[in-house]
Amino acid sequence: METDKIKTLEEFKDFASYHFKLLKPAGDKGRESIREIRFYGYADMTCLGVNLIRMCLNVVYSDELDNRDIYIGSILELALQLIPSAEIEVLDEIYRMLNESEDK
């Protein structure tokens, strides 16, 4: 359907729904949307989070960049989402189990 042929709201909705596929509604989060990011594993995902944090630190401590042009808060929020918090609890439990076996 070409844009010059859209005459009704329903035609516009059909046209828009065909093109707006990148974000998906979160469902339980009100007006929030979800965007899928693919990784090769936990290490890849965590490295991206670390690199985002490093980039923010470079911007904060740099005298050459205009910090007003970069929204550091949104970058750090993304980095926080990449930290595998639940999986870290499993690592802690494995660490405790390994140390218990060494103490015996």
N, C-alpha and C positions, 0 to 999 in steps of 0.2 A: 504494500500500500504506500503510495507516495504522499508526502505531507500536503501537497496542494489539493489533494482530493478529500482530505479530512473535513467533514462537515458537522459531525455530531460528537458529543462527549464520549459515547461508546466507541466510536471509531478511533478517537484519540487514545482511549484506554487500551484498545487492542494494539494500536501502533506503539504506544509507550511500553506495554508489557513485553513486546517482542524485543525491544532494545535495552531495557533496564534489567539485566540479568546478573550483574556483578555482585550486588548486595542482596542478601536474603533476609527477610524479617526474622528476628530472634524468637518471636512467638511469645515467650513468657516475660520478656523484658520491656514491654510497652512499645516505644517507638524505636528501639535500638535495632540495628541490623548487623548481620554477620558477613564477613568476607573470608573465604578460605585461603590459607597460605600453606603451601606444601613444603615439607622438609624431608631430608634424607634420614633423619633420626633425631634423638634428643640432643646429641652433641651439636648437630647443625643448628637446631633451634636455639640452643643455649648460646652458641657462638654469635648468632645474630643479635640476641639480646645484649650480650657483653659489648659487641661492637656499637650498638646503638647508644649504650651508656657512655662508652669511650668518646663517641662523636659529640655527645652533649657536653662532656667534660672539656673537650678541646674547644668547643664554642664558648663555654663559660670562661675558660682561662685565656682565651686568645684576645690579643689587643688589636688584631688586624680585621676581625670580622665584626659586622654590625649585628649584635645579638638580637636586635628587635626584629630582624627578618626571619628568624628561625624560632618556631614554637617548641621550645625544649620540653615543656610539660607534656605535650601530646606524644613526643618521641619517647619520653620516659614511661608514659602509661603503656605504650606498645611494648616496650622492653619488659615491663612488669608482667604483662600477659604472657610473655614467652618463658618466664621462669616456671619450671615444672614443680610447683609446690607440693602437690600430692605425691609425686614420685620421689621427692626428696625425703618424705617421711619413710618410704620403703628403704632408701639408702641408709637412713639413720638406724632403722631396725636391723638391717644386715650388719652394719658396723657394730651395733651392740651385741649381736649374736656372735660375731667373730671375736670380739674382745672377751666375751664370757667364756668361750671355748679355750682361749689362751690362759685365762685365770685359773682354770681347773687343772 
